[in-house]
Amino acid sequence: MIRFGLLGCGRIAKRHSELLGGNHIAGARLVAVCDSQRARADALAAKFGVPAHNHLNDMLAREDIDVVVVLTPSGLHPKHAIASARAGKHVVVEKPMALRLQDADDMIRACDEAGVKLFVVKQNRFNVPIVKARETLEANRFGKLVLGSVRVRWCRDQAYYDQDPWRGTWAYDGGVLTNQASHHVDMLEWFFGDVVSVHARSTTALVNIETEDTAVATLKFRNGALGIIEATTAVRPSDLEGSLSILGEKGTVEVGGFAMNQIRHWRFVDELPSDREVIEKFSVNPPNVYGFGHQAYYQHVVECVSDRGAALVDGLQGRKSLELISALYESIETGQEVFLRFVPRRVRLGLAS
């Protein structure tokens, strides 16, 4: 049994706690929660019958915790992940793993030195439609990749940003590219490979925050393909989609839905009998209150910790998508095309305004 402690009892903790505390993950158990706001910690602790802590050091002193799940504001991830690692705990950290590349490097180093595993939450990689599309990519059924695009068209109004003072700030959160679209940026890179350069623009259209609520970008991949990112939280009155399109010389796949969880198009020049099965059996995630992706993700974490296996999304993978996001912000600030790898000079992520 792998024992988990949750650090941070805010909005996203609902999803994690339901899975771990509700015994939906085989071989996993929630044993404690922690939040600096006593009311939040007490409410979650009472719901699942576990102890509540208000200070991280108190939770880290527990010997019955194997893994700490870091669900605090993004700007605090490095501090909390490093402290957890030095206490000998494996670390699961929500996206993005950090706001600055140097912080990501420090997190990776701390976990390596402590001999613990670092997992970055990228649950959409475990969505059934995404898994089938990835299998198709690895079978080279797309042929030459031509164009990849992701669209994040969600609604986050002023009330959402006003829930907590850190939301929409450079120091602790970032904008739509860092927060809501980080999963989609990761997905584009996972399917199309290394990025050569990016060019991006952004605006803050409908809310009063430091960072952007809308951004667009074009990407050039090392394999010659092009990419497009469209991300906004300025959709009104409600969420529209979170999608991924893969266009190649031999086929096209589009995964849509709210969170890349439904196959919209599955077409190939050379059709196979299995294509009909994909459309009929795997076009939508299995029904689950809190999303199939998170459940499969946690099952993967349990297996990795138990068997010492390799994580699908470790610190290096998390850093890779953070580097791409940083390049997008560098381009926004300079108005220029930015080539990877690069040294951030104008990126405001992780800095107080």
N, C-alpha and C positions, 0 to 999 in steps of 0.2 A: 504494500500500500504506500503510494507516494502522497505525502502530506503537504498541503498548500496553505500559505498565508497570504491574504490580500492586503496590499498597501495602497490605500486610496479607496474611498467608499462613495465616490461621486457617480455621475451618470452612467459611465461605461461599466462600473462595478456590478450593475444589475445583471448584465449578460454573463459575466464571469462567475458571479456568485451563484446564479441559478444553476449553472452547469456543475460546478464543483460542490456546492452545498446541497444541491438537489440529487446528488448521487447519479448523475447522468454520464459520468466518465468512469469506466471500469478501471479499478486500481488506483483511483484518486479520491482524496477526502479533504474537505475544507476544515482546518483546525483553528484558525484565528483570523481576525480582521484588524486593520489599523487605519486610523484617520485622525488628523490633527483637530478636526471638528468632532467633538465628543458625540453630538446628536447623530451624526451620520454613522459613526462607528457602532454606536449602541443599537441603532435601528437595524443595521445589517446583521449584527451579532445575534440579536434577539430572534430574528427571522429564521436563522439556521442553527441556533443553539450552540454558538461557539463564543469564546472569550473575545472581548474588545480591548484594543490598546489605543492610546492616544500619542504614543511616542514610538518611533521606529526601533530604537535601541531595546525597548522592552520586548517587542515582538521578536527581534533578532536573537535575544537571549534565550528564547525557547529552544529546547532540544528536539521538540516534536515537529519541527518544520523542516522540510526538505527543499521546498521551492518557494521563493517569494515572487508574487505577481505584482509588478510595479504598474499601478494605474493612476499615478499622480500626474499633474500637469507636465507636459513634455519637457519644459525647461528644467524640471527637477529630476527627470529620469536618470541622468548621469550620477548625481549625488546619491540617490537611493539605490541604484543598481550596484554601484561600487561598494557601498556600505554592506549591502546584502551579500555580495561575493566575498568580501573580507570576513564576513561572519560564517563562511562556509556553506552558504545556501546557493542552490542553482537559481537562475534568474529568468523569469518571463517578463518581458517589458512590452507595453503597448507601443503602437506606432505613433509618431516616428520614434526611433530608439533614442534620439537626441536631436538638438537643434544645431549643434556645431560639430564639424568633422573631428576636431581635436577631442571633444567630449566622447564621441563614438569610439575613437581610438583608445581613450583612457578606460572606457568600459570593457572593451575587448581585452585589453591588457590585464585589467584587474581580475577578470574571470579566468583568463589563462593562468595567471600567477596563483590563483586560489584553487585551481584544478576543478572549477565548476563550469557548468554549461550555461550559455547565454542564448535565449530564444527570443526572437522578435515576432510579435503577433502580426502575421499576414494570413489571416484565416481564409481569404478568398482563393488562395492557391488550392485549398481543399474542397472548394465547391465542385460538385459532380460535373457540371458542364465544363468547367475549367480543366478538370482532370482529364476528361475525354478529349478536349481540344489539345491539351499538352501531349497526350499519347499520339494524336494524329500528327502533331508537329514532329515528334521524335521519329515517327514512321516516314517522314519526308513526303507526306501526301500533299503539302502545300506547294512543294517545289520551291522555286525562287520566291522569297518574300518580297512584296512590293510596297505595301502600305499598312501601317497599324495605327489605330486611333482609339482613344478612350474618351468617354464623355461622362462627366459627373454633373448632373443637373438636379441639385437638391435645394431644399428650402431650409434656411436657418435665419430666422428673423431676429430683430433686436432683442426680444425676450430671451432667446437662446443665449446670445452673447452676454446678456446681463445676469445670467444665472451665477456666474463666478467672475471675479475681477481679472483673472488671468486670461480669459478667453479673448482671442483676437489681438493679443499683444505680441510684440516681437520677442520679448524676453522669455515668455513661457509657453507660447502656443504656435505662432505663425498664422498664416491665412489658409485659404482653401487648398492651396497646393501642398502645404505641410500637413494639415490635419485631414480634411475629408478626402482629398485626392491621392494621398500617399499610397494607398492600396493599389490604385489604378496606375500610378506611375511605376510602381514595382511590377505590376502585371505586364505592362508594355515592354519593360526591360527584360522580363523573364522570358517572353516569347520571341523578342526580336534581337536580344543580345546587347553587346556593348554599344554605347552611344558615342559618336564622334563629336557632335556639336549640337547646341540648342540655340533657339532664339525665341524669346518670350515677351509678352506684354501683360499688364494687369491693371485693374482699377478697383476702387472701392465704391460700389454702385448704390447700395440700398441701406447700409447699416453704418453706425458710428463706431468704427474700430480702427486700430492702428494699421492693421494689415489689409490684404486684399480679400474681397469676396468673389472676385471673378478674374479668371486668367485664361489665356490661350498661349499655345507654344507649338513650334515645329521642331522636329528632331531629325537628325541624320544618323543612321546606324552604320556600324562598321561593315555590315554585310551589303550595304548599298541601299537598303530600304529606307523609306521615309516614315515619320511618325507625326501624329497630331494629338495634342492634349487640349481638351476643352473642359474647364472646371469652373463651376459657380455654385454658390449657396444663395444666389439671388433669384431663384425660381419662385414664383408666387402663383397660387396660394399654397402649393404642396409639392412634395418630391415628385420628380418626373422619371429619372433613370440613372443607373450607373452601369455603363456598358463598355465592351471591348470588341473591336472589329479586327479581324486578321485577313488580309487579302494577299493571295499568292498566285503564281502563274497557273496552278493546277486546282485551286479551290478557294472558297470563301467561307469563313465562319464568323458569326456575330453572336456574342453572348450578352444578353441584356438583363432586364428586370431591374429591381431596385439596387441590387448589389452583385451584379455579374453572376446571377444564379438561374438564368433561363436561356436556353438556346433559341435564338430568333431565326437564324439562317445556318444551314449546314449543307453546302453544295460543293461537289467535287467533279472534275472532268471525268475521272475514272471512278465511277461509283462502285461501292462494295456492298454485299448483302448486309454487312454490319452497320451500314449507315442508317438503315431503317430502324434498327434496334436502338441506335443512339438517340434518334429522334423520338422514338416511342417510349423508351425506358429511362433515358438519362437527360432529357431536355430540361428538367426542372429539379432543383434540389429536393431531397426527401423532406416532407413536412416536419418542422421542428420549431418549437416556440421561439428558441433563441438562435436559430440559424444552424444549418448543418455544418458550415465552415468552422465555427468555433468548436463544435463538439469533436469533429475529426481532428482539428488542430490540437486540442488538449489530449486526445488519445495518442497522438504522435509524440507529444511531450512526455507522457507517461512511459511510452515505449523507449524513448531515447534515454531517459533517466534510469530506467530499470535495466536496459540492456547495454547502456553506454554507446548507443548508436549515434550516427551523425544526424544533426538537425537539418530539416529542409530549409529553414530560414534561421541561420545563426547570426552572430554579430557581424560577420563579414558581408553577408547578404543584406542585412539591415543597413550597413554603412554604404553599400553600393547605391541603394535607392536614395539615401540621404545626400550622397554626393551629386546625384542627378538633380534633386530638388534644389540644392545649393547653387548649382549651375544655372537653373532657371531663374532664381532670384538675382544672381549676378547679372544675367542678361537683362532682367527687368530694370535694374538699377543703372546699368551702363547704356542700355539701348543697343547693345552690340551682340553679335553672335559669340557665344562662349564655347571654347573647345575643352573637352575633358581629356586628360586630367588637368585640373587647374587648381590654383591656390586662391581661395576666397579672399576678396579684397573689399568688396562693397556690400556683402551680404549682411543684413541686419538681424537675422535669426539669432536668438540667444542673447541679444544685447538689449539693455534697458533703453527706452527712448528718452 
